[in-house]
Structures are given as structure tokens and as C-alpha cells.
């Protein structure tokens, strides 16, 4: 069990990481922005949710490969009686490499982030590393549907479990979504 002062230190470190990445992203370059959203289905409860993210191409772009930094939030939905409520949240930063082909654009990347099981308790974050892979279908320059799989490993167990189910710290997620480039 984490001591409160260790948890506070981890939370502050995570905030500093977000500030550093934000400063890297807002540097003036000719990079292109994108925003996206997806429907998520994961291996552990709660199983369904949504993801919203924003990203920017890094200045390291070649003819056949490009690098991007993106940050996102995943919200997962559980049933609470007859109503559905968001009960799980992951906040993450991804470094993604994309291969540019004519009809598809496969990509892969690394992810770091933090999550918690109850959106009512923002003081108990659990950090995680992850890997992801996906494929975009560039039917137009502005709108691109994509599918993605990712896996994350929470670095500790969930202390709060609202569904009374055992939750693995190693989780897979499948995503189907749409990104908009601008």
C-alpha cells in the first residue's frame, strides 16, 4: 500500500511530466495537429468506454515515416443500477511512429500515463507504461478512420473496486475511431 506522501510525490511528478510534454508540443514548427475520438473495449471491467485525444506531429518527418506526440484521456462506463456512469479514467501521453503508405498507415508507439478506478476519487492515481499498434485508413487528408490495440500494465493494484470484481493490472484495449487533421 502506498503511503500518502509517496502518492502525492507521484502525482506532482506526473503533473511536471505533462508540463514538459506540453512545452515540447507547442514549439513553433510546421507540424500538423490532429484530434480524435474512439469507442474502446477492454479486457477488464469496466469494459466499454471512449477516448479523446489531441496530438501534434514532431519536426522529425520523413517521406515514409513520421513521429507524433499525443495526449489523451480514456473514460470507461459501468452500470450503477439502471444508469450508466463513468467509473474509470486513464490519462496518457504517447510517442507514435507512423509509416506512410498509399492506402494504409500502420503505426506503433509507447505510452505512459496514470489511471484511477473511481472518477470521484482523483487522489489515487496508478501509473502505467504501455505499448500500442494500429492502422489508419487515409481516405482523405482531413478525416481518417483507424483501429488500434493497446496494452498497459498498471504498476500497482486497484485499492478501490466499485464493481466488486477482481481487476487485473495487465489490460488489453481495442479501439475504433476517427481522427481529424488540421
N, C-alpha and C positions, 0 to 999 in steps of 0.2 A: 504494500500500500504506500502510495506517495505521500510524503509529508507536505503540508500546505505551503511551506516556504519553497520547496522544490517545485511544486506545481506553479506557483507564482513566477518563479525564475524561468521556467519553461515557457509560460505564456508571454512573458516580456521578451524572451529570445525570439519567439515566433513573430511577435509584432515588429521587432527590429529586422527580421528577415524580409517581411513584407515591404517595409520601407526601402530597404536596399534594392529589392527587385523592382519596385515601382520607380525608383530613380533610374535604374538601368533601362526600363521600358520607355520613359518619357524623354530620353536623349533625342535631339533632333537628327533624324536620318530620313532617308527616302523610303523607309519601311512602310508596309501596308498593315492596316488594322483589320481585325475580324472579330465578330461576336457570334456566339452560337448558343443553341439550346438543344437538349436531347431528353428522351424518355429513357430512364435507367431501369434495369432489372438486375438484382444482385443475388448472390448465393445465400445470404443470411438475412434474417428478419431485421428490420422491415425490408421487404423485397423490392418494392416499386418506388420510384421517385423521379425527380427531374434534375437536370444540371443546367446551369447558366454559366457562361464563361466569356472572357474577353482576352484577346491576345494580339501580339504585335510581332511582325517579322523582325528578326535581328539583322544587323547590317551585313551578316555573313551569308550572302545568297549567291549561288552559282547557277549555271544553266540547268543542271539536273538535280540539285539538292538545295534545300533551304532550311534554316533554323528559325525557330519561333519560341517565344516565351509566352505562356498564357497562365492566367489565374482564373479559378472557378470556384463555384460553390455547388455542392450536391445536397439536395433536400429529399429525404425519404419519408414516405407516408405510412402510417399504421392506422388500423381501425381502433377507435376508442368507443366501444359500444356501437351505436348506429352511425356515428360520424367518423370522418377520416381527418387525422391531424398529422402535421409534420413532427416526427419524433427523433429524427437522426439528421445530423448535418456534418458534412465534410468540407473543409476549406483547403484548397490545394494550389500549388504552383507547379507547372510542368515545363520542361525543356523538351521540345519536339523537333525531330528531324523529318522532313518530308522529301520524298522522291517525286519528281515531276515527270509524268508520262502523259501521253496524249489523251487517253480515256479514263485513267485512274491515277490517283496519287496516294500510294501507300505511305504510312508514317509510323514512327515508333518514338518512344520517349521515356523519360524518367520523371517521377513525381515525388514531391514531398508535401506534407500537409498535416493537418490536425483535424480531429473529429470528436464529436461527443454524442452520446445517445439520447440526451434529452435537450430539446431546444429551450426548455425552461431553466436549465442549469448550465450557464456559459462558463462556469469556473472550473470545470473538469474536462479539459481537453486531453486527448490521447494522440500522440504523434504517430505518423506512419510514413514509410517510404513505399514507392510503388513503381510499377512498370506498365506501359500501355502500348497498344498497337492498333492501328485502324486503317481504313481506306476511305478516301474522299472520291466523289464522282464529280469532276469539274465540267458539268453540262453547260455552265455559263461562268463568266468571270466574277459575277456578284453573288450567286447563290449556289451552294454546293451541299448536297446531302452526304451524310457519312455514317459509317458504322464503326464501332470501336469496342475493344475488350480491354479490360484493365484488371490488375490485381494489386491489392495493398496488404500490408502486414502491420496491424496496429501493434505498437511497442509495449502495450500493457493490456490487461483485460478490462472489460466494462464493469464498473462498480455499480452502475445504475442500470437495471434491466426492466423496462416498463412492460415488456411482453411476457415476462416470466419464462422465456425460452433461453436455452444456452446459446450463446453467440460466439462463433469462432473469431479469433483475432486475424485470421487469414481469409480474405474475402475476394471473390471474383465479381466483376460487374460487366454487363453487356449494355451498350448504348446505341441508340439510333437517333440521329438528329439532323439539323440543318444549320449551316453556318452562312453568315452574310459577310462579305468582304467589302471594305470601303477604304 
